[in-house]
């Protein structure tokens, strides 16, 4: 079951296919404001419309429990009615809270200069909601941890793995307050996902005025060929490119390079299709997300 605050079909307006949108996931976590800001930045750079999504997980909407036999005779019916009323009230409050968050997010992104801003509230798992919207998504922006993590700076959000597993769209994972990216790092290894990341950096208006640090971690002979080919593509797109071959542990080398060169945003492939069993947990992707202090744009 889904519920939308939009008056129009998710993918069409007056029978016409919508322009792909920047989709921002709003959940009230500590990164929500930054998620709005990064989404607004991408929308402004690309001219794409922005959609703000608040998703209510079905498991978060309380259901009336069957307490038959657990409540004493005589009081059972009265207490069940009271529980039902309380649960219905809580569900209504969750919906209203979400609408208030969406309203505040709309005001924030509008003040940032975005002219096309929609809001949407859905009742489903986040992954299911995003799969349904996938065809209309240009870039997805979400926080590294959700509201359930509070102010914790540890771990990955419970929904993040499923989202990256399920969606074949660029995903920007936000883990800090907004700072407009001036220097990006493209972690390139020649894989299919890395190739998509390279193409996006070369073609997207988001990266037209940034400095691009192209890095490969590993064998110098392989690095020479891969970096030369990728550099040519970026040079042809008019980007200022610095190519580097790094040594050592992949995650440690990349995060050290980030700090040394004051990188604002990392772009990398998430994982190949033959590693679906690993997904994020235990992968280079997960370790980068856990260790980096800068947002990461993932492509599959």
C-alpha angles and dihedrals in degrees: 000000000000134000122197132192089206119102092208134066112276094245105024139051118197090342094307125115112252124240110258109268140213105245118206121193112218119194108148094256121142090263096053095100091049091047088055092048096049091045090050090049092053092045091051094047094048101033088232123145117256125228123193115207127196110186125196111203113226089231090058093058105081120235124208108260122225100244097169107144092015095080124061120258113269095026097056099088094044094049093046090054090050092048091049092052092048093049093048090050092050091050091051091049091052090053092047092047089053092050090052091051090050091049091052091046091050091052091048095050093042090053088051088061104262109142102186107059125155130180128213135181120195137180110217140079110302093240092051092049092050094047089055090051096039098105091059097046121104096173130356118215121194141150123263090236131029134226092276090069093061111193094338117136093196133093134002126286116268091238098046098083094049091048094051090044093050104039128072095195132096109278122200110203111203120207104159144033115291120278118166107249115245098161123037131186119217109200102207128186103156095255123137092255091048089050090056089049090051092050092049093051091048096047107030120097086218090078102036096107102034132097112247122212107198111200137181124187116208145025111031094216092054090042093056093058097040096045093047093052094044092045091055091053092049093044090052088054090056098250124146102241133194113186121201136177110213129197134212134028109004098228095041092047093049096046092046090052090049092056096042094052098034094241115192100193136015123213118197145145114265105215140313123260092250091063099061091124090060095042106161103324110098093358129121087253093058093045091050092050091049096047106034121089093202131074117270126214109208128199130184 
